[in-house]
Amino acid sequence: MKKILLLLTLAFTLFSCGKDDDPDVPQVNQGRTVLAFLWADNDLNDVLRSNIRYMISGLQNMTKPAALVVYWDGKASDNNWPEPTIVKYVTDGKGNINGHSKEEVSSLITSASSSVYDYIGIGTVEKTYPSQISTEKSVMRTVIADMIGCYQSESYGIVFGSHGSGWLPTITGRSIGVDGANANTALIPELAQALQEANPQKFDFVLFDACMMGSAEVYYELRNATKYCVASVLDIPGEGFPYTNILPYLYQSDLTSALKSVCDIYVDYYNRVYWGTASLVDCSKMEDLAAITKEVLLSYQDNMRDVDVETLQEYGRERGFNTNFVGNAYDMVQYIEILCGGEVPADFTSVFNQTVLYTNYTPVVGSYCDYYQIDGDNYCGMGMYIPNALTDTKHTLWNNYFKSSIAWYRAAGWADTESIWGN
């Protein structure tokens, strides 16, 4: 009997040792990891550097272990950190980050003399790259895949921080992201493809900390890349989202409720100080919204010429003498209402309300009223481009790009009605 037990013990020991010799299986961490992709090689360099600090502060507020992976591409002239870099921050849920004590981290991120080098130094540098144009599709795809590879999790959400102007490349060149020059911008269809290729399972959310990204055209492009999207139809104030307050919400399991809170926190943060709009959109519903929009446009196409866009709430407002963005997005539901003779069809309302899960805005006071005041009676939280027959340089560029590159053009029925609104 003892011999049998000895043999069994030996066999178990050999079996155990054999398993130890097997290649390590990559650990998949529970929950969600948040990625932050920051195009900072522009005049937002200092602001986005501060955003890293606020993100670290927000990570300290976590009560459970969590990871934040940041891609920083700042100004090449910034000697503190001239190379594009992926940095990982992991908290133990007690305020400590990457082995640094809560007190040590707090002291560093509150110091006025801290640089981006100091903020990055709190983290673990996972990868550096030679100088690259981080708005190119192949670069975005590679970097996002590398970020995911730094911390394998059940799911991911991603924040994009930089300049933005929605779905379109404006006459100044940019769409989202500026890497050194306005011409170096990420086109929304290419960004959506990069997200899909880097993470085929879909992101839990995309949060745009960039101006004017809250349009039907953007959300539709992202329908196969993310479940939810948080964005603003208006400009984002320079400080961006208040990451100290919102970051813990980005890890919560009840994501719909959490992202609604993110919208509220953002709007409350700027309430009566600057301006703010924020919407939560279920991108999986965008095909349904496109279908019902097409149905409405075709049914009421004879009314198109009677809609005076000057009466609509417009989100690419004139900012002093800057008219580059005027006309890039109008309130979607208000347009449908006027097109349909003063009443939005019930079927459209039903689908729209399933798509825009939440939206909010803040009243504007002081000098910003002329640019960013919201008419709450005609605010739905989603902008939409209205193509036209104008032939000036700007609108020719926009219409041609809209027709050639933006999927919403055909999906929502604009292609079928061009004989009416076009030349």
ChimeraX attribute file (.defattr): number of C-alpha atoms within 10 A of each C-alpha:
attribute: neighborCount
match mode: 1-to-1
recipient: residues
	/A:1	6
	/A:2	7
	/A:3	8
	/A:4	9
	/A:5	10
	/A:6	11
	/A:7	12
	/A:8	12
	/A:9	12
	/A:10	12
	/A:11	12
	/A:12	12
	/A:13	12
	/A:14	12
	/A:15	11
	/A:16	11
	/A:17	11
	/A:18	10
	/A:19	11
	/A:20	10
	/A:21	8
	/A:22	8
	/A:23	7
	/A:24	8
	/A:25	6
	/A:26	8
	/A:27	9
	/A:28	11
	/A:29	15
	/A:30	12
	/A:31	15
	/A:32	21
	/A:33	23
	/A:34	25
	/A:35	23
	/A:36	24
	/A:37	22
	/A:38	27
	/A:39	29
	/A:40	27
	/A:41	26
	/A:42	20
	/A:43	14
	/A:44	20
	/A:45	20
	/A:46	16
	/A:47	15
	/A:48	25
	/A:49	19
	/A:50	20
	/A:51	21
	/A:52	21
	/A:53	24
	/A:54	21
	/A:55	23
	/A:56	27
	/A:57	21
	/A:58	19
	/A:59	31
	/A:60	26
	/A:61	19
	/A:62	19
	/A:63	13
	/A:64	14
	/A:65	18
	/A:66	23
	/A:67	24
	/A:68	23
	/A:69	25
	/A:70	26
	/A:71	25
	/A:72	28
	/A:73	27
	/A:74	27
	/A:75	22
	/A:76	16
	/A:77	10
	/A:78	13
	/A:79	9
	/A:80	14
	/A:81	18
	/A:82	17
	/A:83	20
	/A:84	25
	/A:85	19
	/A:86	26
	/A:87	23
	/A:88	22
	/A:89	22
	/A:90	23
	/A:91	24
	/A:92	17
	/A:93	15
	/A:94	15
	/A:95	23
	/A:96	21
	/A:97	25
	/A:98	15
	/A:99	14
	/A:100	14
	/A:101	14
	/A:102	15
	/A:103	10
	/A:104	13
	/A:105	21
	/A:106	17
	/A:107	11
	/A:108	16
	/A:109	20
	/A:110	12
	/A:111	9
	/A:112	7
	/A:113	8
	/A:114	14
	/A:115	18
	/A:116	19
	/A:117	14
	/A:118	15
	/A:119	18
	/A:120	23
	/A:121	12
	/A:122	21
	/A:123	21
	/A:124	15
	/A:125	15
	/A:126	16
	/A:127	16
	/A:128	14
	/A:129	11
	/A:130	9
	/A:131	11
	/A:132	12
	/A:133	21
	/A:134	28
	/A:135	21
	/A:136	17
	/A:137	21
	/A:138	14
	/A:139	14
	/A:140	21
	/A:141	23
	/A:142	16
	/A:143	22
	/A:144	24
	/A:145	16
	/A:146	16
	/A:147	25
	/A:148	19
	/A:149	11
	/A:150	16
	/A:151	22
	/A:152	17
	/A:153	18
	/A:154	11
	/A:155	19
	/A:156	23
	/A:157	22
	/A:158	24
	/A:159	19
	/A:160	19
	/A:161	25
	/A:162	26
	/A:163	28
	/A:164	25
	/A:165	25
	/A:166	32
	/A:167	31
	/A:168	26
	/A:169	23
	/A:170	20
	/A:171	15
	/A:172	12
	/A:173	15
	/A:174	23
	/A:175	25
	/A:176	31
	/A:177	28
	/A:178	26
	/A:179	26
	/A:180	19
	/A:181	14
	/A:182	19
	/A:183	17
	/A:184	18
	/A:185	24
	/A:186	26
	/A:187	20
	/A:188	24
	/A:189	18
	/A:190	18
	/A:191	21
	/A:192	23
	/A:193	20
	/A:194	23
	/A:195	25
	/A:196	19
	/A:197	16
	/A:198	21
	/A:199	18
	/A:200	13
	/A:201	15
	/A:202	21
	/A:203	23
	/A:204	19
	/A:205	26
	/A:206	25
	/A:207	22
	/A:208	25
	/A:209	26
	/A:210	28
	/A:211	24
	/A:212	28
	/A:213	32
	/A:214	31
	/A:215	25
	/A:216	24
	/A:217	27
	/A:218	25
	/A:219	31
	/A:220	24
	/A:221	22
	/A:222	26
	/A:223	20
	/A:224	19
	/A:225	27
	/A:226	26
	/A:227	19
	/A:228	27
	/A:229	27
	/A:230	24
	/A:231	28
	/A:232	29
	/A:233	28
	/A:234	30
	/A:235	24
	/A:236	24
	/A:237	14
	/A:238	14
	/A:239	14
	/A:240	20
	/A:241	26
	/A:242	18
	/A:243	23
	/A:244	18
	/A:245	18
	/A:246	23
	/A:247	23
	/A:248	20
	/A:249	19
	/A:250	24
	/A:251	22
	/A:252	14
	/A:253	11
	/A:254	10
	/A:255	15
	/A:256	17
	/A:257	13
	/A:258	17
	/A:259	26
	/A:260	20
	/A:261	17
	/A:262	26
	/A:263	25
	/A:264	20
	/A:265	18
	/A:266	22
	/A:267	23
	/A:268	16
	/A:269	17
	/A:270	21
	/A:271	16
	/A:272	14
	/A:273	14
	/A:274	19
	/A:275	25
	/A:276	27
	/A:277	27
	/A:278	26
	/A:279	24
	/A:280	27
	/A:281	30
	/A:282	21
	/A:283	25
	/A:284	19
	/A:285	20
	/A:286	27
	/A:287	17
	/A:288	18
	/A:289	25
	/A:290	24
	/A:291	16
	/A:292	22
	/A:293	22
	/A:294	23
	/A:295	15
	/A:296	20
	/A:297	21
	/A:298	16
	/A:299	12
	/A:300	14
	/A:301	22
	/A:302	13
	/A:303	14
	/A:304	17
	/A:305	12
	/A:306	11
	/A:307	15
	/A:308	11
	/A:309	14
	/A:310	9
	/A:311	10
	/A:312	17
	/A:313	22
	/A:314	24
	/A:315	27
	/A:316	24
	/A:317	21
	/A:318	16
	/A:319	14
	/A:320	8
	/A:321	6
	/A:322	9
	/A:323	11
	/A:324	16
	/A:325	21
	/A:326	15
	/A:327	21
	/A:328	24
	/A:329	30
	/A:330	24
	/A:331	22
	/A:332	24
	/A:333	21
	/A:334	21
	/A:335	23
	/A:336	21
	/A:337	14
	/A:338	19
	/A:339	23
	/A:340	19
	/A:341	12
	/A:342	11
	/A:343	12
	/A:344	17
	/A:345	13
	/A:346	9
	/A:347	11
	/A:348	19
	/A:349	15
	/A:350	12
	/A:351	18
	/A:352	23
	/A:353	15
	/A:354	16
	/A:355	20
	/A:356	21
	/A:357	17
	/A:358	22
	/A:359	21
	/A:360	20
	/A:361	25
	/A:362	23
	/A:363	19
	/A:364	20
	/A:365	15
	/A:366	9
	/A:367	9
	/A:368	13
	/A:369	13
	/A:370	14
	/A:371	17
	/A:372	24
	/A:373	19
	/A:374	21
	/A:375	11
	/A:376	13
	/A:377	8
	/A:378	15
	/A:379	20
	/A:380	19
	/A:381	26
	/A:382	28
	/A:383	30
	/A:384	23
	/A:385	22
	/A:386	17
	/A:387	21
	/A:388	16
	/A:389	13
	/A:390	13
	/A:391	12
	/A:392	8
	/A:393	9
	/A:394	16
	/A:395	18
	/A:396	15
	/A:397	15
	/A:398	21
	/A:399	20
	/A:400	12
	/A:401	15
	/A:402	21
	/A:403	16
	/A:404	11
	/A:405	15
	/A:406	19
	/A:407	16
	/A:408	24
	/A:409	22
	/A:410	16
	/A:411	20
	/A:412	25
	/A:413	20
	/A:414	23
	/A:415	15
	/A:416	15
	/A:417	16
	/A:418	15
	/A:419	10
	/A:420	15
	/A:421	17
	/A:422	14
	/A:423	9
